[in-house]
């Protein structure tokens, strides 16, 4: 139980129509009641029922003046009594006019009246400690706030509603059952037999490992959903890479000329469409450059290609591919690639068959023809990218997706412990060895939902939250 009442500005510190100051704790109602007057001049917030809204004024206390002479702001006050609030404590939210100076003055008044300034993430931390949220849901709160795409927001909301927590708790309950069975049999061998139990537990471990490995496998999709797709535009000089970036952005962001080697450095932009976030990188044309500055740009292009999630390989449709294209293909053979045949406004020389011949064995090669300078074909390119994202190796997993590296690490630890259980069974070790590693898996899974975490980890997680959340 927390004995201190905390307060913070819960909205962004910028001028806006409305700003909210959140107050939570055992004295939240009395703190706000001491500075809030209704339109009749009465301080009656303490008599209000939970989940009611009161209209009135924030007043600076001054015994020498009438309250009407010390009005700081006209406000709406929302009262939420424990346990029916975000923190499960008495909570009051003061809806002020959204001026930065005004919000700071009201907050200072709240603090002078008995509250203290909340630490970053302290409201959500109290929600976690009071049982309102588990740790995975608390972490999802910040993921929701920082979401940069529709898919990231959807994934975060699914975690916030407890989808991941439900799966983890079910796994922990099943593992705990096996631990309890072993301990009971060891304590009472006359009534509970372990004959043949090893085979049964082996099958159960296979099931547990299969479920956990599915979650671990989703982590790469989770990274793409949360961080966005690292998309690198590659091609030989003057193929139209910068024009393609400009077409995505809808503006002349990259310099475009007819002179090969115009792009010498890396140009990075973020593009959002159809629920996806693409971190696009326009690179220098790959060739053996005599200019040292251009060669540095070419080297950078190779480095970015190595780390890319998706390659847009731009081919000049008005010229026959040569050794330069083959050199690029050698860098991206194991990547997800869409070949973008550019310059359809010129007579076409390159056929799809010629392009496919450059990628032997890649039967699912995606080829799109566009004119980046005229903007034609961009809809088809975006459709191909969306299709690849939703159904290919880069995809949206509408099931549970692991987006947090801490969760992935805990799952991997649990999986390793369960593998040790199987090895103990195969080696015909005593049953108490099984329960040791089962308990380790149980504990690792508990790290995800916050049932097996220390205070230091809790502090570290919530320190990354913004003030007022």
N, C-alpha and C positions, 0 to 999 in steps of 0.2 A: 504494500500500500504506500503510495506516494503522499507525503505530507505537505509538499510545497505546491503552490499554485503557479503555473507558468503562463507566459503570454508572449506572442510574437505577431508580426504582420504576416498574414497568410497569403497575400497576393503580391504580385510583382511590384518592386519599388520603381514605379514610373507613373506619371500622371495618367489617370483613367477616370471613368465615370464613377466606379465604385472601388473601394478598398476595404479589406476585411482584417480585423484584428481578432485573433483567436485566443481565448483564455480558458485554461483547463486546470482542474484540481479541486480540492475540498473547499476552498474559499472563493472559487470562481464567481459564484452568484453574489456573494456579499461584496467582493471587490468591485464588480461592475455596478451593483446596486448603489454603492456609495457615490458614484459620479453620474448616474443615469436618472434623469427626471422625465416623467411622462408629460404630456401636453398640459395636464392640470397642475403640474408642479409637485407631484408626489413621487416618492421613491418606493415603488411597490414591486420590484422585480422578484424579490424573495417570495412573494405570494403567488407568482405565476406558475402555471402548470408546465410540464415538460413539452417541448416541441411547440412553443408558441412564439409569435413575433410581436414585439412591442415597438411602437413608434414614439420617439421622444428626442431628448437632447443630452449630449455629453456636456457636463458642467464642471468648471474648475471650482473646487470647494473654496469658499471665502466667506467667513462668518460675518464680515463687515459689509457685504454687499448682498443685494437680492439675487437669487439664483439666475433670474432672467438677464442680469447684467454680465454674467460670466459664462454664457453659452459658448462652447467651443465648436460644436457642430450639431446639425440635425441628423439623426441616425435611425436605423432600424436594428433592433437587438433580437437575436435568435437565442432562445434558451433550450438547452438539451440536458436533462438531468440524468445522472448515473442510474443504471448502466447503459442507458439507451443513447450512447454517443460514440463518436469515433474512438475516443480514448477509454471509454467505459467509465469516465469520471464526469462530474458536473462540468459542463462546457457552455461557454457563452461566446457568441460571435457578434462583434460589433461591426455593422455595415455602415461605413462612413463614406463621405465624398472622397474621391480617389486622389487627392493631392498628396504628394510625397511629404511635404512639410506638415500637413494636417495629420496624416497617419502617424508620423513620428511623435507629434505632440500628444495625440490620444494615447499612444503606447506608453509614453513617459508618464502620463497621468495614471494609467492602469498600474504601472510598476510602483509609482509612489503610493498607490492605494493598497499595496500588499502583495502583488505578484512579483515574480522575477522573470528576467528575460530567458526564454526557452533556448536550449542548445539546438544545433542543427539536428533535425530528425527526431526531436524529443517527443513530439505528439505521436508519431508512428511508433516510436520505441515503447511508449506507454500502452499503445494499443496492443503491441506484441506481448509485453510483460503482463498485461491484464487479461490476455487470452482472447482478445478481439480478432487478432490475426496471427497466423504462424509466421515463421521467419521467411519462408519462400513467398508468401503473400506480401509481407512487408517490403521485401526487395522488389516485388512487382510494382509497388506504388511508384518507385522512382523510374522504373522502366516505362510505365505509362506516361509519366511526365516527360521523359526524354525521347519518346517514340518519334521517329522521323518518317514513318510510312504507315499506310493502312495495315499492312501485314504485321509490322512490329507492334502496333497498337492492339491488334486482335490477339496476338500471342501473349502480350502482357496482360490483357484483360482476362484471358483464359486462366493464366496463372493466378491473377488476383482473386478470381472467383473460387480458387481452391482445387482446380483440376489436378495439378501436379501433386499437391498435398494429399489428395484422396488416394492416388496411386501409391505414393510412398507409404502412407499409413497402412494400406492394405497389405503391402509387402512386409512391413514390419510386424503386423499382427500375425501373418502366416509364419514368419521366421520365429517369432516369440513362442508360437504354439509348439514348434519343433523343439525349442530350447526347454520349454516347460515339460514336454513329454519325456525328454531324456533325463532331466533332473528328477522327475517323479519316479521314473523307472529305476534310476540308480538308488533313490531313497527307499523304494518299496518293491524290490525285485520279486517278492512272492506273489504280488498281485498284478504287476505290470511287466510284461515280457518284452524284451528287445530282440527276440528271435526274428530274423528277417528284416529288421528295421533299417539296416544299412542300405539295402536295395531300394526300399521305399524313399529314404531320405535322399539317396543319390538322384532319383527321379525328381524329387521336389527341388533339389538344388539346380538341376537342369532347367526347371521351369523358372526359378528365381533369376538365374543367370540370363536366360533368354529375355525375360521382361526388362531386366536392367540394361542389357546390351542394346535393346531397341531404343531405350532412352538415350544411351550414350551415343548411338549412331545418329540421333537427331540433332546432336550438338552442332554439327557443321551447318545444317540448315538453320539452326538457331542463330549461329553467328551471322549468316547472310541476312536473316530477317532483322536482327538487331542492329548490325553495323552497316548493312547495305552491301551491294555487289561491287567488288573491285573490277571495273571494266576498263580494259586497256585497248586503245585503238592502235593497231599496227599496220604497216604497209611500207612499200618502198617510197622513196621521195616523189612528191608531186602526184600521189595516187588519189589525194582528196581527203586525207585524214582530218586536217583542220577544218575543212568545209563540212565534214560530217559532224564534228563537235559543234560548230556554229549552227547547223541544222537542228541538232537536239536542243540547243539553248534558245534558238529563235532570235539570236543576235550575233553580231560580228565580234565574238570574243577573241578568236584566234586570228592572227594575221595570215592572209591567204594571198599568194602570188603565183605566177607561172614559173618562178625560178625554183628548181629543186634545192632542198636544204634550207628553206625559209625557217622551218621550225627547228630550233637548235636545242631547246630546253624542254622540260616537262611542263605541260599545262594541265592543271587539275580543276575540275568543276563537279558539282553535285547536281544530278538531274533526277526529278521525281515524276513518275507517271504510272498510272494503273496500279497504285498501291505499292510500287517498288521504289527503292532508292538506289541509284547508280552513282558510284563514285568514279567518274570518267577521267581517264588520263589520255591526253593527246601527246604522242611521242614523236621524236625526230625520225625521219625516214631511215630505215635500216639499209646501210650501204657502207662500203669502205671509204670513209671520208678523209680527205687530205687536210681539211681544216681541223685543228685540234679542238676548237670549241664545239664544232658539229660532232666530232667523234665522241666527245664526252656525253653529248646528248644521245647518241646512238647507244653507248654503253648503258646509260640510264634506262633507255627503252627496253633493253634486254633484261635488266634487273626487274623492272616493273612487270614485264611479261611473265617472269618466273613466279611472281606472287599473285598474279591475276586470278580471279574467279571466272571471268568471261573475257574472251578475246574477240574483238571486232576486226577481222582481217580485211583491210580495204584493198581491192584490186582495181586497177585502171582498166575498165572494159574496152578501151579503145587501143590497147596495146597487148601484144602477146606476152604472157608471163615468161620470165627468164630466171636466171640463177638467183636473183635477189629474192624472188618469191620463195624459191626452194629453201633458201637460208632461213627465212622467217618461219616457214613451216617446220623446219627442224627444231625450232624453239618452242613450238606450241602443239606438238603432236599429241600430248597427253592432256591438253586443256579443252574446256568447252569453247567451241569456236563457231562463230557465224561469219561466213564469207560475204562481204559486202562488195558487190560489183558496182563500181561508181561510174559516172559519166555516161549515163544512158541517153543524154542529150546529144551525144556524138555517135557516129556509126559504130555499131557493135562488132568487135572482132573476136572477143573471147567467148567461147561457148561454155555451157555448164559441164559438158563432158570433159573439156580441157581442164577445168578447175577440179573436177572430181579425180582426174588422173593424177593431180598433184597430191591427193590425199588417199593413197591406196589403202584399202581395208576399212575406210571410214564411210560405211554405207549410209549412215544417218546424217551426213553432212548437210548443213543448212546453208542455202545460197539465196541471197536477196539482191535484186537489182534496183539501184536508186540513181537519182541525180541530186547530189548534195547541194550543188549550186542553185538548182531550181526547186528543191524541196520535195521532189516526187519520189514515191516509193518509201517514204519514211514511215507511213502507217503500216506497211507490210513488214518493215524491219522491226518496229515495236511489237507487232503481233508475234513475230518469231521469237523475240526476246521474252515476251510474256509466256508463250507456250513452253519455252525451254525452262523458264523459272518455275512454272506451275507443274510441269509434268516430267521434266528431265532430271539430270543429276543436280541441277540447281532448281529447287522446287519448294513449294509451300507444303508443309506437312500439317494437315488439318487436325491431326491428332496432337498429343502433347509434344512440345518441342522444348528441348533444354537450351536456354539462352544465357545461362549464368555459368561461368567457368568454375565457380565454387561448387555448384551442384554437380557438374560433370566429374570433378575430382572426387567428391564424396561417393558418387556412383561407381567410379572405377575402383575405389578402395573397397567398397562393398562387394564388387564382383570378384576381386582378388581373394577376399576372405572366403567366399563361397566356393571358389576353385580349390582352395586349401581343404575345405570340408570334403569335397569329392576325392581329393588325393588321399586324405586320411581314411576314407571309406575303402578306396582301392587297396591301401596298404594294410587294411584290417586293424586299424588302430583302435584302442578303447574308445567307448562312446563319449567319455568326458572330453576327449580331444575335439569331437564334433561341436560340442556346445561352446567351446572357447572361440572357435572361428565363426560360428553362427552369431554369437554375441558381438563379435567385432563387426560383422556385416550389419547387424541391427543398429549398432552405435553409429556406424558411418551413415546409414540412411537417416538416422535421427538428426544428423548435422544439417540436413537440407531443410527440415521443418522447424529446427530450433529446439528440439527436445534433448539434444546432447551437445550443447555448445557452452563454452565458457564465457564469462563476462567480457574478456578482452575482445573476443570475436564479435560479440554483440555491439560493443562500443565502436569497433572499427567499421562495422557495416553501417551503423546509423550516423556516424560522423560524416559520411559521404552524402547525406541527405541535405536538402536545402533548408534554410531557416523557415520556420512556420509550418513545416510538414511533419 
